[in-house]
Structure formats: C-alpha cells, structure tokens
Amino acid sequence: MHRFANPTRFLRLANVLLPWLGVAAVLLLGSGLWLGLFRSPADYQQGETVRIMYVHVPAAWVALAGYSTLALSSLAFLVWKHPLADLAARAASPIGAGFTAIALVTGALWGQPMWGTWWVWDARLTSVLVLFFLYVGHMALTNAFDDPERGGRAGAVLALVGVVNLPIIKFSVDWWNTLHQPASVLRMGGSAIDPAMLTPLFVMAGGYFAVFAAALLLRIRALYAERRLRQLRLSLPDA
Amino acid sequence: MNGFLALIARDLRLARRQGADVAMTLAFFVVVVALFPLGLGPTPALLARIAGGVLWVTALLAAMLSFDRLFQQDADDGGLDLLALSGLPLAAVALAKAAAHWLTTGLPTVLLAPLLALTLDLPGAAYPALVAGLALGTPTVSLLGTVGAALVVGARRAGVLVALIVLPLTIPVLIFGVAAVEAGGAGLETRPHLLLLAALLAAAVPLAPLAAGAALRQAVE
C-alpha cells in the first residue's frame, strides 16, 4: 500500500487500469442485464419483479464496500498521513452515497408491488438509511473547513465512528425479525438462490464493482489535479 | 482525576454564571413540545399515543442546540490548547465535557419531561419508563454529541453540521427509548428496552470519549 501512496506511481497505475475497468464495466453490466432480463426465469411467487434484485442487491453490496473503502482510507490517512488516502476517502463518499441511494430507490420500487408499500421502517431499511446519512455527514464535514487538511482529518475520524453501522446493517435481518428478507446469498449452508438467478446476480455485481472502482480512480485523479491546481495558484506571486 | 473533576466543576460554574444558555435549551424543549398539540389538534387520545416520541425527539433536538458551543468556546479563547497541554488525556477531557453537558442539559430534560408529559396526556403507567429511559439515554446522547462537537471545532456552520452528524448516530437510543415508553403505556415489560439503553450507554462511556479525544487531537494539531 505504501508503494502506491506516491501520487505519481498511483496515477500511472490508475491510467493503466481505468480503460480496462471501463471495458469490464460495460461488458459485465451489458451481459448481466441481458442474462437478468431475458435469460433467467421469473420467480414462482414474485413473477417478473424478481428481476429488480439484479440491480438492487449489487447496489447494496457496493454501498457497504464503499463505506469499507472510506473507512480503510480514513484509517490509513490517520495512521500514516498519506495525502492520497485523504483523497481516496473524499472520492469514495459521494460514490458510496450514490450507490446507497440506488439501493434505497430500487428497493422501494420492488417493495411497492411486493410488500404493498414504498417504505417501511424495518431494521435493514433504517440502518441503510443511516448509512446514507453517514455518507452525507462525511461529505458535509470534510468540506466544512477552510483548511482542507483539517476537514480531511475530521472526516476520517467520523468515518471510523460510522463503522459501527456496518455490522448492524449486515445482521439487522437476523437480529430483528422484520419485513426485509434474511441473507440468502452468503450464508451458512450455501446459497438459497437457484444458479439460474445467481449467475446474472454475480455478473451484475462484478459490473457494479467495476463501475465503483472506475469512478473511484477517476475521482481520486480529479481531486489530485484539483489540489495541485490549488497549490500552484497559491504559489503564484500575485495570486 | 483532580483535573477531570476540576474541568467538570469549571464547566458547571460557567453554565451557572451564564445561566441563560441552559435556560434557552430548556425553553426550546418546552416550546417545541407545545407546538405539537397546536399543530396536530388537541385530541387527548392522539396526544397520548405520540407523547413518548414527541418528548424523545424534542429532547434530542434540544441537546443538539448546545453541542456546537461545547468545544468552540474553548478553542476560540485558547482554553482548548491549555487543556491539551494539561497532562489530562484528551479522551478524559471529552468525558468531563460530556458529563458537564449532561448535568446542564440532559438532567434538566429528564426532570422536565414528566411535567410536559402531563400536558400530552401520557398514560400514567408510562411515566417510569419515560423517566428511566431518558435518564439512561440522554447520557449516551451527550457522549455522542461530544464526538460531533469535537469534530466540528473550527468548521463553518458548525451548529447545523453537528446535528447532521450526531442525529443519525442517536437513532438506536431514540428507538429503544420510545419503545420503552410504548411498552410502559401498554402495560408490557419495559425492562428489555431499558437494558438495551443501558447497554448502549455502557458501550458509549468508554468508546465515545476515545473517538472524541482523537477528534480533539486533530483539532488542536
């Protein structure tokens, strides 16, 4: 990790990876959508609405992975003070918030026909909503200081405090017996989903993660350029 | 330990001499609670149903009002730097600040809540759960708020920001606090909810000051 704390080396790697991630995202999302919409069976109970799962579940996974990225970057920034880790944390939170919003909206679109309501205050939904608020709070806090360095450090502490929410989200469906269905993909005793539905789900998940990684690298690159620009402007004699 | 107690005593003395700050928070609590019967109509059955939630939410909002000043005042006059140099760990500074905050805003809220509950027709059986729940929950809120207050030292619009950061973290306290009041009103067992509130407090007492101390360290660096 320390090897890539060097911005030049990191940017070189990012420039190499970005096109590949872009191609992977397009291919995986394209084939995942095709598999999910046309090549997978309808559910015996849910009918065609089950296909919302292919856009909803990966978004929720990436929302959680995004917060882990944010928390790990924040930890690295607090411990080793790598400026690039600060940029990674700043880059991750709007993307994570976006995927959390996608998970909430697609969940609502699925909930309306299946549960008969757009929203319920069940444990899973509430804890994911809190995740969204944590992302928003992190974005607001990092940008609330005149000194970006100070904002980055405050945001990093907040990101680590918010980690308590991750296990709550994961286990909310087991601890509270409310409306959202319990874990069915990653669980003891193997997946409860038929391979015909599992394949498009994993392909879509691959696509989502590729989009996340590509967006993350793009944003880190842009934030780095922005910071360089700021430094150059401040160093001008008559700025 | 001496420094710890001296810091609490100092904050209490400051609060007593600037009594208006504490009074304003309590006045806010009363005024907002009074808005609900006016906004929803004075039907006793409706008010009795929502009283627990109204009191809890308003208590949370009232607590939020005072957090932006918790460390900002000290940061402005240089007191925070002296505290950082005093030899007292910053986590202990945060714990002392949280204790003083609870004594000046949390405790009065706990004492005032049953009076306001009278105006909302809260069922008699729910009073013990309301008071016990607030007594266990508001210290957790003070501790979480101390983390937020330490994070926003020096920020623009710190008052709004601290509420935005802290309120989502207080959701578990709110859930179990209101559940205790509802269970009490319905004649059910309130003990599980109160135990969960106590568990949250037991987790917050050691963890929140550590996070707040880390945040203060970033603020004084």
Interface residues (C-beta under 8 A of the other chain):
Chain A: L78 T126 V130 F133 L134 V136 G137 A140 L141 A144 F145 D146 R150 G151 R153 A154 V157 L158 L160 V161 G162
Chain B: V147 L151 V152 G154 A155 R156 R157 A158 L161 L164 I165 L167 P168 L169 I171 A211 A214 A215 Q218 A219 E221
